Amino acid sequence: MIADVPPPPIHQDPIPFGAERRADMRRYARRHYGIRSARLKPRTIVQHVTVNTSYRATWNTFAPNVADGELGELPGTCTHFVVDRRGGIHQLVPLELMCRHTVGLNHVAIGIEHVGMADGDVMGNARQLEASLRLTRWLQAEHDIRTRDVIGHNESLTSPYRVERVARLRDQTHGDMTPTTMRRYRRQLGRIG
């Protein structure tokens, strides 16, 4: 159990997540996880890189509820938090709702996106990294999430919480926030009180 950690400053900047998107999320959860709810039950935190250079572009990517170009499914992809390059933390979706950000883990994963083109952009930006670590540590304390369950998107296939009922997606992951990056990230996370 992690001791109480104060929340970092968080800007509320919600994307549209109305009745239609919630219904799409419930259908997605039923198809992919065998559950009939869009309610998030946090067990892990997944770190991502946006592969763009601005917070506004990131928000604009997640705001529309349109089928994604990669898998062609609804609801539209999204994330709970975005950490911008200046270290600002933005919350896009309430933590009680699932977000589509990591195949196999959306039912149990809080998503954190970092504005940047690659892992090194995040790890090399002191303000952004510090904000990310503080946000993650607070979320760990709030939801009793172990440090080993703070993972990079690239580590999603090895999570013990992974469930994927759609056969063609069982081996699907992305290359951002690799195990090497995440070993460094988790070591630094341990120094946050």
C-alpha positions as CSV (number, residue, x, y, z in Angstrom):
1,M,0.0,0.0,0.0
2,I,1.3,3.4,-0.9
3,A,1.0,6.2,1.7
4,D,-1.3,9.1,0.9
5,V,0.0,11.2,-1.9
6,P,-1.4,14.7,-2.6
7,P,-2.9,15.1,-6.1
8,P,-0.9,17.2,-8.6
9,P,-2.6,20.2,-10.2
10,I,-4.9,18.8,-12.9
11,H,-6.7,20.8,-15.6
12,Q,-10.2,19.5,-16.4
13,D,-10.5,19.5,-20.2
14,P,-13.2,16.8,-20.9
15,I,-13.7,15.3,-24.3
16,P,-17.3,14.6,-25.3
17,F,-18.3,11.3,-23.7
18,G,-22.1,11.3,-23.8
19,A,-24.7,8.5,-23.9
20,E,-23.8,7.3,-27.4
21,R,-20.1,7.0,-26.6
22,R,-20.9,5.2,-23.3
23,A,-23.1,2.8,-25.1
24,D,-20.3,2.1,-27.7
25,M,-18.0,1.5,-24.7
26,R,-20.4,-1.0,-23.2
27,R,-20.7,-2.8,-26.5
28,Y,-16.9,-2.8,-26.8
29,A,-16.5,-4.2,-23.3
30,R,-18.9,-6.9,-23.9
31,R,-17.2,-8.0,-27.2
32,H,-13.6,-7.7,-25.9
33,Y,-13.9,-8.6,-22.2
34,G,-17.2,-10.3,-21.7
35,I,-18.5,-7.7,-19.4
36,R,-21.6,-5.5,-19.7
37,S,-20.4,-2.2,-18.3
38,A,-18.3,0.8,-19.3
39,R,-17.2,1.2,-15.7
40,L,-13.5,1.2,-15.1
41,K,-12.0,-1.0,-12.3
42,P,-8.4,0.3,-12.1
43,R,-5.7,-2.4,-11.6
44,T,-3.0,-1.0,-13.8
45,I,-1.7,2.3,-15.3
46,V,-0.6,2.3,-18.9
47,Q,1.9,5.0,-20.1
48,H,1.7,6.2,-23.8
49,V,3.4,8.6,-26.1
50,T,1.1,10.6,-28.4
51,V,3.4,10.7,-31.5
52,N,2.6,14.3,-32.1
53,T,3.9,17.6,-30.7
54,S,1.0,19.4,-29.2
55,Y,-1.6,19.0,-26.5
56,R,-4.3,20.5,-28.7
57,A,-3.6,18.0,-31.5
58,T,-3.9,15.2,-28.9
59,W,-7.2,16.5,-27.5
60,N,-8.5,16.9,-31.1
61,T,-7.6,13.3,-31.8
62,F,-9.5,11.9,-28.9
63,A,-12.6,14.2,-28.9
64,P,-14.6,12.7,-31.8
65,N,-16.3,9.4,-31.3
66,V,-15.3,7.9,-34.6
67,A,-14.0,4.5,-35.5
68,D,-10.2,4.5,-35.3
69,G,-8.1,4.0,-38.4
70,E,-6.2,1.1,-37.1
71,L,-8.9,-1.3,-35.9
72,G,-12.0,0.3,-37.3
73,E,-14.0,0.1,-34.0
74,L,-16.1,2.3,-31.8
75,P,-15.9,4.0,-29.4
76,G,-13.3,6.4,-30.5
77,T,-9.9,6.1,-28.9
78,C,-9.3,8.2,-25.8
79,T,-7.2,8.5,-22.6
80,H,-7.9,9.6,-19.1
81,F,-4.9,12.0,-18.8
82,V,-2.5,13.9,-21.0
83,V,0.8,15.3,-19.8
84,D,1.9,18.1,-22.0
85,R,5.5,19.2,-22.8
86,R,5.4,21.9,-20.2
87,G,4.4,19.5,-17.4
88,G,0.7,20.4,-17.5
89,I,-1.7,17.6,-16.6
90,H,-5.0,17.5,-18.4
91,Q,-7.9,15.1,-17.5
92,L,-10.0,14.2,-20.5
93,V,-12.2,11.4,-19.2
94,P,-13.5,10.7,-15.6
95,L,-11.8,7.8,-13.9
96,E,-15.0,5.9,-13.5
97,L,-15.3,5.3,-17.2
98,M,-13.3,3.0,-19.4
99,C,-11.3,4.6,-22.2
100,R,-10.1,2.8,-25.4
101,H,-6.3,3.2,-25.2
102,T,-4.8,-0.3,-24.8
103,V,-6.1,-3.5,-26.4
104,G,-6.8,-6.1,-23.7
105,L,-6.6,-3.7,-20.8
106,N,-9.1,-1.0,-21.2
107,H,-11.4,-2.5,-18.6
108,V,-8.7,-2.2,-15.9
109,A,-6.3,0.4,-17.1
110,I,-6.0,4.1,-16.5
111,G,-4.4,5.7,-19.6
112,I,-1.8,8.5,-19.5
113,E,-0.6,10.0,-22.7
114,H,2.6,12.1,-23.0
115,V,2.9,14.7,-25.7
116,G,6.0,13.8,-27.7
117,M,7.2,11.8,-30.7
118,A,9.1,9.0,-28.8
119,D,9.9,7.6,-25.4
120,G,13.1,9.7,-25.2
121,D,11.1,12.9,-25.6
122,V,9.3,12.1,-22.3
123,M,12.2,10.7,-20.4
124,G,14.4,13.7,-21.5
125,N,11.9,16.4,-20.5
126,A,12.3,17.0,-16.8
127,R,9.1,19.0,-16.3
128,Q,7.0,16.5,-18.2
129,L,8.5,13.5,-16.5
130,E,8.2,15.0,-13.1
131,A,4.5,15.8,-13.7
132,S,3.9,12.3,-15.0
133,L,5.6,10.7,-12.0
134,R,3.6,12.7,-9.6
135,L,0.3,12.0,-11.4
136,T,1.1,8.3,-11.5
137,R,2.1,8.1,-7.9
138,W,-1.1,9.8,-6.8
139,L,-3.2,7.4,-9.0
140,Q,-1.3,4.5,-7.5
141,A,-2.2,5.7,-4.0
142,E,-5.8,6.4,-4.8
143,H,-6.4,3.0,-6.5
144,D,-3.9,0.8,-4.7
145,I,-1.9,0.0,-7.8
146,R,1.5,-1.6,-7.4
147,T,4.5,-0.1,-9.2
148,R,5.0,-3.4,-11.2
149,D,1.5,-2.7,-12.6
150,V,2.6,0.7,-14.0
151,I,3.4,-0.4,-17.5
152,G,4.3,1.0,-20.9
153,H,2.0,0.4,-23.9
154,N,4.7,-1.9,-25.3
155,E,4.4,-4.1,-22.2
156,S,0.7,-4.7,-22.5
157,L,1.0,-8.2,-23.7
158,T,2.7,-9.3,-20.5
159,S,0.2,-7.8,-18.1
160,P,-1.5,-10.4,-15.8
161,Y,-4.7,-8.4,-16.3
162,R,-4.9,-8.7,-20.0
163,V,-8.1,-10.1,-21.5
164,E,-8.9,-10.2,-25.2
165,R,-11.7,-12.2,-26.6
166,V,-11.2,-11.1,-30.2
167,A,-8.7,-13.6,-31.6
168,R,-7.1,-11.3,-34.2
169,L,-6.2,-8.8,-31.4
170,R,-4.7,-11.1,-28.8
171,D,-1.1,-10.2,-29.9
172,Q,-1.8,-6.6,-30.7
173,T,0.3,-3.9,-28.9
174,H,2.3,-0.7,-29.8
175,G,5.9,0.2,-29.6
176,D,5.7,3.2,-27.2
177,M,7.0,3.1,-23.7
178,T,9.2,0.0,-24.1
179,P,10.4,-2.2,-21.2
180,T,13.8,-0.4,-21.2
181,T,12.1,3.0,-20.8
182,M,9.7,1.7,-18.2
183,R,12.4,0.2,-16.0
184,R,13.9,3.7,-15.8
185,Y,10.4,5.2,-15.3
186,R,9.5,2.7,-12.4
187,R,12.9,3.4,-10.7
188,Q,12.2,7.1,-10.7
189,L,8.6,6.5,-9.6
190,G,10.0,4.8,-6.5
191,R,11.6,8.1,-5.3
192,I,8.3,10.0,-5.3
193,G,6.8,10.1,-1.7
